Amino acid sequence: MIELVSRERCIGCSICVKVCPTNVFDMEDGQLVIARQEDCQTCFMCEAYCPVDALYVAPYADRSVEVSEQALLHQGWLGSWRAEMGWTPGSETTMAARDTTPFFEQFTKTHRPKES
Amino acid sequence: MAPKADIQLTTDVLVLGGGPAGAWAAWRAASKGARVVLADKGFLGSSGATAPGGTTLLVIPPVVELREDAVQSRLKAGGYLSENAWIHRVLDEVETYLEKVGEWGYPFPKDHNGNPLRTHLHGPEYMKLMRRAVRQAGVRLLDQSPALELLRDANGVGGARGVNRLTGQEWEVRSNAVVLATGGCAFLSNGLGCNVLTGEGLLMAAETGAELSGMEFSRQYAPSSAFGSVTRGRMLAWSTLYDQEGRVIGRGDRAFGSLQQHLLNGPVYASINLADTEEKRRFLRHAHPIFFMPLERAGIDPFRDKFPLTLRYEGTMRGTGGLRLTGNDCRTSVPGLYAAGDAASREKVTGAISGGGAYNASWAICSGNWAGEGAAEYALSQAGDTGKRNLMPAGRYGLVQHSDAGRLMDVPQIISAVQSEVFPLSINFFRSEPVIRASLDRLHGLVPFLHDSVSDDHRHRVRAREAAGMVATARWMYSAALARKESRGLHALAEYPRLDPRQTHRILVSGVDRIHIRAEKVPHSSELTPEEGMVL
């Protein structure tokens, strides 16, 4: 679920408030707050839409965990999902364009190790 | 008369729900010259089961033999409840709409002859394009605007009321036709994108008298990592499964057939270690990035490490039940009310087995178009001013204005009570008559609480309606399950482990306080010989 709003990065544009399917965020005095973390469905859409990579959704759907902005920065997770989708300005290609799913069945049939 | 809303609109067609089915319905209705408003609980673009991940499409080349094979195999696999003509309709039309998605800018990969392969869509990209297309068609979007109840008069449905979750403003849209595209009900099981699917759309329709069909086909669970939200059963085709002691209990079993049984015995772990070369790993990583990213964030290398699995209940979303359709234009049994996507019963194309993935995605697109066109034609053919109809709010359960009790509705308690009846494999997957009956009795016992009072807080009001939607959906599911005394497709009862050819019919449910049940003949059932179906 959503664990971090980077105070340093957030510009208060409130796009995430509008985009979140489960209404997790509020704006309070011009500041973004995670108002209802327990309603987060861990869908990562807020990260994808955040124009400044200020949000981090941890992979745990049923529980909250401690995160450190420094560590996330260091590991490269802040903005990683938007970048992988190709939604970061300057991206040369998109996740959709790299999609290998149409070949999945054939690939599985051809390349999966046979039953031993 | 209900109090006047802060936002009062009149239009031709109101679409409820902003997933693929709702987006296509709105686009089509607007393309037909209707004025259209689309209200979504969240945001058209991010909301629903499709947006965060992706969706595989049912597309079969226009070759007679290939199409006929697909239709016949579905008929058999789906327990003889699908209708060939409807599958052909989907196959005939879906490609046209996908070409549109390509024109709108979706970068479909190409085969080595340079032809686009339109068999899979990444959700975020797809739904971003759909939002743009819908807006360009002139549709007015109400984001973050859950509907709470439908409006109706003696002539049928005529709009809806709801709230804006961000501002608390009340909205009311009057329209001669409504398309319900609110999705299925997944009971807040934390599957990717599915927590907006809480059944209140089905409840709203049932409150106006609409019938539902196929609610017993609701026994689908999807594997995900035990801690995560992403459900991608397909990856199990490349996985080895282990028990707690590290013993191999399965390999490459994409049907995850016995996972339910294994999980009853204890934890199950997976490793995608059948992908034994860098090339294979790269291929899989690019097929479903949404599957891998959360595991990587958790510090797991899914190609080498073992990670724990769970099954997340998918409710009616990957079941096949929903509002009963009574015409090719996706009308329901109530005038003015149309249904599309997972809110509608998908039995006509999927039969009794899961419509997940391919079938559901193509169904969402096609049924959205059919419902949008049907609703537009109906609305535009109605004489007189919608604004002058004597429309009244039709909602009854989990709504403040009908509450005469002093007690405040304990919404979290009701939700957790429903979940404890529908999540456990021991109740809902391994179904047996006494267990389902006892569970249904407990669910019936929740109905009086839906008349408790609801606070003025708009978020509480939305949650209360969602809770009511889940209570109603669970009761329809189990009522229908007890009425089908056989095992067919997604439904099974321990007492009746075989398919009974005499029950090649649909089970219809309606009503909320009292649930009415009746059977509906499948058009082709008379053509079936008694032997057919027994081979399953």
Chai-1 contact restraints between the chains, C-beta under 6 A:
chainA,res_idxA,chainB,res_idxB,connection_type,confidence,min_distance_angstrom,max_distance_angstrom,comment,restraint_id
A,V19,B,F43,contact,1.0,0.0,6.0,A-B,restraint_1
A,V19,B,S46,contact,1.0,0.0,6.0,A-B,restraint_2
A,P21,B,G42,contact,1.0,0.0,6.0,A-B,restraint_3
A,P21,B,S46,contact,1.0,0.0,6.0,A-B,restraint_4
A,P21,B,S47,contact,1.0,0.0,6.0,A-B,restraint_5
A,P21,B,V196,contact,1.0,0.0,6.0,A-B,restraint_6
A,T22,B,N195,contact,1.0,0.0,6.0,A-B,restraint_7
A,N23,B,R165,contact,1.0,0.0,6.0,A-B,restraint_8
A,Q41,B,N195,contact,1.0,0.0,6.0,A-B,restraint_9
A,T42,B,S229,contact,1.0,0.0,6.0,A-B,restraint_10
A,C43,B,P52,contact,1.0,0.0,6.0,A-B,restraint_11
A,C43,B,L192,contact,1.0,0.0,6.0,A-B,restraint_12
A,C43,B,G193,contact,1.0,0.0,6.0,A-B,restraint_13
A,M45,B,S46,contact,1.0,0.0,6.0,A-B,restraint_14
A,M45,B,P52,contact,1.0,0.0,6.0,A-B,restraint_15
A,A48,B,P124,contact,1.0,0.0,6.0,A-B,restraint_16
A,P59,B,G228,contact,1.0,0.0,6.0,A-B,restraint_17
A,P59,B,P294,contact,1.0,0.0,6.0,A-B,restraint_18
A,P59,B,R297,contact,1.0,0.0,6.0,A-B,restraint_19
A,P59,B,A298,contact,1.0,0.0,6.0,A-B,restraint_20
A,Y60,B,F227,contact,1.0,0.0,6.0,A-B,restraint_21
A,A61,B,N190,contact,1.0,0.0,6.0,A-B,restraint_22
A,A61,B,G228,contact,1.0,0.0,6.0,A-B,restraint_23
A,A61,B,S229,contact,1.0,0.0,6.0,A-B,restraint_24
A,E84,B,P289,contact,1.0,0.0,6.0,A-B,restraint_25
A,M85,B,P124,contact,1.0,0.0,6.0,A-B,restraint_26
A,M95,B,H122,contact,1.0,0.0,6.0,A-B,restraint_27
A,M95,B,P289,contact,1.0,0.0,6.0,A-B,restraint_28
A,A96,B,P107,contact,1.0,0.0,6.0,A-B,restraint_29
A,A96,B,H122,contact,1.0,0.0,6.0,A-B,restraint_30
A,A96,B,E125,contact,1.0,0.0,6.0,A-B,restraint_31
A,A97,B,P107,contact,1.0,0.0,6.0,A-B,restraint_32
A,R98,B,H286,contact,1.0,0.0,6.0,A-B,restraint_33
A,D99,B,P109,contact,1.0,0.0,6.0,A-B,restraint_34
A,T100,B,F283,contact,1.0,0.0,6.0,A-B,restraint_35
A,T100,B,H286,contact,1.0,0.0,6.0,A-B,restraint_36
A,T100,B,A287,contact,1.0,0.0,6.0,A-B,restraint_37
A,T101,B,H120,contact,1.0,0.0,6.0,A-B,restraint_38
A,T101,B,A287,contact,1.0,0.0,6.0,A-B,restraint_39
A,P102,B,P109,contact,1.0,0.0,6.0,A-B,restraint_40
A,P102,B,L117,contact,1.0,0.0,6.0,A-B,restraint_41
A,P102,B,T119,contact,1.0,0.0,6.0,A-B,restraint_42
A,P102,B,H120,contact,1.0,0.0,6.0,A-B,restraint_43
A,F104,B,A287,contact,1.0,0.0,6.0,A-B,restraint_44
A,F107,B,F283,contact,1.0,0.0,6.0,A-B,restraint_45
A,T108,B,A237,contact,1.0,0.0,6.0,A-B,restraint_46
A,H111,B,K280,contact,1.0,0.0,6.0,A-B,restraint_47
A,R112,B,L274,contact,1.0,0.0,6.0,A-B,restraint_48
A,P113,B,L274,contact,1.0,0.0,6.0,A-B,restraint_49
